[in-house]
């Protein structure tokens, strides 16, 4: 007990094991209370905590604080409301903010709750404020799981049989294009509360395109920065992707149904098979995530002086990404494509 008291730098916490050590040595509880300069009831409380939890019962603990204002049933209703998104005509908002949810909770449950308290509640429930994926307006409920995710493993095996290879020799690639211009976005940045930080914004309109492809399982990618999106540019990109396919392997290149992706004038290398995604399914293509990551970290909050400078920034952003294969794996792997 005395060794436990020596390890702590908190005087009130140190006297608890010292008082109990005196009791172990034969002192009465009254004498122990005099040693700790506390009442006899406090000594009894320390003894009860020590008997229940051992030495850990004598350590300072965080106060439990006020009980939650929301019960389990109310949390379930709030979770359902967040998952279903607000109805603009009924709720007056397009997306839920904390202040909107606080107002809705008052109208629904007659409970006053602060934004900070509600934020902690939502985090405890597993919610975070995340950016939304694009979804086609005509997409039907459950169409993704029904059409693509269930049939992809079978289609992948068919391609492996056609190429005379085992499934482990097939590389799954995703391809997409991003338009990058001088008029880039302004991202969030750290600043003192109550202030609004500023960032440079270019109003000029020079732009170019990054043709990018990633293989999330291998953590590699291939890209070209080209001035236009057309069949000729796509042919150049396919040739670039073919150079990154491993020897003795075959690449299944998953892409959307843009005109230059499925043109009759495409030159598809023998080591590549094109696999178009169903229409109205942009969220199935994980290349959208690297584009967002690159814009947030390397292609925003800056003034790009010229077209050549724009090309340099695009090349730097992509080369930095492919030099971090763990990053490509983290933001590119999908259960429906890699874990079946």
N, C-alpha and C positions, 0 to 999 in steps of 0.2 A: 504493500500500500504506500509506503514511504517513497519507493522508487517511482511510483506513478505520480506522486506529488512533485517529485524533483523534475519530471519531464515536462510539466506544464509551466507556462509563463503567466498564467492567470491566477492571481492570488486567491480569489473566492473559490475557484475550482480546486486549488491545491489544498485548501484547508479541509475539504470534505474527506479525502483519503487519510489525512493526518488525524482527523477526529476518530475515524473508524479504526485506524491503526492503534490509537490509544485504547479503544474498547477491546481490541484483540489482545492487547497487552495486559488487560485486567482492570482498566479504569471503568468507572460507572458512566452511565449516560450523562449524568449531571456534570461530572468532571470533564467529559468530552465536550459538552456544551460550553463550559467555561473556556476550554482551549480554543474553540472556534469562535467564541464570542457570539453565539447564537442561542436561540431558545431550545428547550428540550423537545418541542414538537418538531422543529426542523431536523434535529438529530434523528428522531424517529422516522421522518420522511426519507432521510438519506439511507437509513438502514433498510427500509422497505425497498427503495430503488436498487440498493446493492444486492439484496436477496433475490430480486426479480431479474435483474439484467447483468449482475456482476459488476466489475469495474467500469464497464461502459455506462452504467446507470448513473455514475457520478460526473460524467462529462457534460459540459454545457450543451444544450440542445436549442434548436431554433423554435421560437414560440409558434404554436399552431396558427395563430392569427384568427381572423373572423371566419366563420363557416361560409361556404359558397352560397350565393343568393339563388343559384339555379340548381334544381334537382335533376335527377337522371331523366325523368320524363320530359322536362323542358329542354334539356340538352338534345334529346333525340329529335324534338320538333325543330329546334334551331338548325341541327345538322341537315334535316330534310329540306328546310327552307334554303339553306346555302347550296345544297346539291342541285336543287331545281331551278336556281337563279331567279331573280326578281321578275315580275311582270310589269313592264313600264306603265301600262294603263292603270294598274291597281296600286303599285308601290311608288310610282313616280321616279324611279331610277333605273338605269340600264345595268348597273352592277352594284353589288353590296359593298358599302363602306362601313367602317365601324360605327360611325355616327348614325347611319341609316338602320343598322341592326339594333342599335340601342333604342332608337325610336320605335322600331317594330316590336321589340321585347316589351316596351312600356305599353304599347297599344294592345298587345296580345296577352301579357301576363300581369300588367300593372306593377312591374318591377323596375325600379330605377337602378341603372348600372352604368358605371363610368366606362369610357372607351378603353382605358388602360386595363381595367378589370376584365372587360369582355375580350380584349386581346389575349390576356393570359388564359382565359377559359378556352378560347378557340385553339390556342397552341396546345393546351393540355388534351384537347379532343383530336389533335393531329392535323389541324388545318394550318396552312401557310398561304400568304398572298403570292400567287404565282402568275406568270404571264400565260395567257391562253393560247392554245394551238389554233391554227386556222381550220375552219370546218366549212365545207360547201353548204350553201343555204338550202340546197335541194336534197341533202343527204338524209336518208331515212334512219330511224332509230334502229340500232343493232346491225346496220348493214355491213360494218367493217368486220365484225366477228363472223358473220354468216358467209360473206363472199370470199374474203381473201385469206384470213388467218387459218381457216380450217383446211383450205385446199392447197396452201403453199407447200407443206411437206411432201404431198404426193407429186406436185409439179416438179419439185426439186429432185426427187428420186427419178422421175422420168427423164429429166435433162442429164442426170448422171449416167443413166443407162444408155441414152443416145450417144454420149461421148465415150462410153466404155470405161468410165472411171467410178471409183467408190465415192460414196457421199462425203467422205472426209477430204476428198481432193477438189471439192467444189468451194469456191470463194464467193461469198455473197457481197455484192457491191451495191451502193445506192448512188444515184447521180442526180444533180439538179444544177440550176444556174441562179446566180444572184447579181442584180444590177447594183453597182457601187458608183456613187457620184460625188461631186464636190459638195452638194447640198446634203450633208450627212446629218444624223440624228444627234440629239443632246441627251445624254444618259444621266442617271442619278449619280450624285457624288456626296461625300461626307462634308458636312458643314455644321456650324453651331446652330442650335435650335433658335428659331425666331428670325433667321436670316434666309435669304434665297441666293445661292451661289450662281454666278454667271459663267458662261462658257462661250467660246467663239463659235460663230455659225456662218458658214459660207453660203452665199446666195447664187453663186454661179452654177451652171447646169451641165458641165462636162461630165460624162459618165462612161463606164465600161462594164464588162461582164466577167464574172469569175465562173468558169465551167468547172465544177468541183465534183469529185467522186470519192467516197470513203468505203473502206472495208472494215467495219467495226470490230469483227472478230480478230483480225490481224493487227488492228491499230494503224493502218496505213491509208494513204490517200494519193490522188493524182488530180492535178488541176492545170488549167491554162487560163490566162487573162486575155480575153479577145474583145474586139470592138463591137461585135454584133452577135445576135442569136440567130443562126441559120444552119442549114444543112452542112455547109462547108466547115463552119466552126465545130459542129458536132462530129464530123469526120476526124478533124484534128484531135478532138478530145478522146474519141474512141481509140485512136492510135496511141495516145499518151497513156490511157488506162491499160492497154494491152502490154505496155512495157513494165507495168508494176505487178502483173499477174505472175505468181510463182511458177517456176518450171514444173512441167508435168501436172499443172492444175488448170482448171477451167473456171472462168468468172461468169456468174449470173448477175447481170446488170439490171437492177430494178429501177424503173423510171416512170414518170408520168406520161400522159398521152399528148404532149406538146407536138406540134406539127413537125418540127425538126428532129424529134426523137424517133418518129416512125416513118420518115420519108423513104420513098422507094430509091432515092439516090444515096442512101447511107451505105458506107463501106464498113461492114462489120467483120472484125478479125475472127479467125477460126477459134481463138481462145476465149471468145465472148459470146454469150447468148443474151439477147435482150428480153426482159420480162416486164411488160407494161403493167402498171397498177390499174385497178378499175377506175373509172371516171368518178370525180367528186370525192376523192379520198386523199387530200393533200397531207393529212396528219400521219399517213402510213410511211411517209418518206422522212427518215431521221436527219437528212441533210439540212432541213430547215433549222435544226438546233445549232449546228456549227455556224450557219450564217448569223444567227442571233448572237452567239457567243463572240464571233469575230467583230461584229458591229459594236457590241457593248464594250469590248476591251481594247480594240486596236483601230477601229475605223470611225470613231465618233469624237465629238468635242474638239475638232481640229479644223484648220483652214488648209485646204489643199491648193497649192499655188498654180499648178499646171496639170495638163493631161499626163505628162511623163511622171510628175510627182504622184499622181493618182495611181499609175501603174506600179510605182515603187511601193506605195502603201499596201496595195492589194497583194503583191508578191510577198511582202514582209509578213502580212497577216496570215496568209496561207502557209508559208514556210514555218512560221512559229507554231501553227497548229499541228502540222505533220511531224514536227520535232517533239511533240508531246503525245505519243501513241496512247498513253493511258487516258488522255482527254478524249480522243476519238472513241475509245472503247466505252468510256463512261457515258457520253452523251449520244452515242450512236447505236448501242446494242438494243434490240427489241425482242421481247419474249416470243412474239409470233414468228419471227424470222430466225432466231438463234437458239431458242430454248424449247424445243418440241421433242 
